[in-house]
């Protein structure tokens, strides 16, 4: 059960960082060395998507254990 919380937290963090990196990459969030850098506009959505997948796996595990 404790591992499941770790998976959920990891998914949320990956999603959060992915969205942040995307916004910095497309120069919406200014004031960083990452602002306006195309690399982060590409890497960010990929990391956010991985975060959603990890979050989905964690939610599915939680529902399965709860039965």
N, C-alpha and C positions, 0 to 999 in steps of 0.2 A: 504493500500500500504506500509506503514512504517513497519508493522509486517512482510511483505514478505521479506524485506531486512534483518530483524533480523534472519529469518529462513535461508536465504542464508549464512549470516555471520556465524551463528551457525554451519551449515553444513561444511563450509570450515574449521573452527577452529577444529571441531571434527575430520575431515579427517587429518588435519595437525598434531594434537596431536597423533592420532592413528598411523600414519606413523612414527613419531618420536619415540614413545614408542616401536614400532616394531623393528626399527633399533637399539635402545638401548638394547632391550631384546635379540636380536640375536648377540649382541656385535659388530655391525658395527660402532656405535657411542660410542666411549669409553670416559672415564673420568667422569662418573656419577655413583651414587649408584645404578641406575637402569640397568647399563651395565652388560650384561651377565646373567640377572635374567630371568628365564623361564616365570614367571608370566607376565612380560611385553611383551614377545614374543607371548603370548596367548591373552592378553587383547588388545594389540595394533591393531591387524587386526580387532577385533570385533568393537572397537571404530571407526576405519577408515571406516568400512562397514556401521555402523550407520550414520556416517557423510555423506557418499555418498547417503544414502537413504534420509536423511534430505535435502540435497542439491537438489536431484531429486524432492522431494515434493515442495521445494521452486521454482524451475524452472517451474514445471507444474502449480503451482498457478500463477506465473507471466505470463505465456502464456495464461492462462484462463482469467485473468483480462484484458489482452491486447486486447482481441477480441471485 
